[in-house]
Amino acid sequence: VRIMSTNGLKSYTPNTINSLSGLVEELRSVRRFKYAIDNEERRAGVVCIGSAIREGGGAVVASISTTLPASEATEERKAQLTRQMIEAANIFSNKLRNAQR
C-alpha cells in the first residue's frame, strides 16, 4: 500500500483502475462476488473474467480465467462466462480440498 500510495498506479487504458481507493473497492467486490472482470483495463478491446481457486484453508492458490474480445462481451455473455468461471473455480477448489485430506 505504501508503494502504491507513493508511486501511484500505472494507467494502460482509460478503464484502468489507477487510484488506491478504486483498487480497494475493486478488491472488496472481487472478494464479495467471487470473480473479477478486467473490462479493457489492461488492453483496449480485451475483456477478461476470472475466479480464484482456494485450498482447504481458504487461501487463494491459483485462479482460472477466460478472455474475449470486447466486441463480443455483451452483458449476457459476460454473465454466462462469469457463472462458468465461478463454477470451474469451485470444482477445482473442491478437488484440491479433497486431495489434501
Secondary structure by P-SEA (a helix, b strand, c coil): cccccccccccccccccccaaaaaaaaaaaaaaccccccccccccbbbbbbbbbccccccccccbbbbbcccccaaaaaaaaaaaaaaaaaaaaaaaaaac
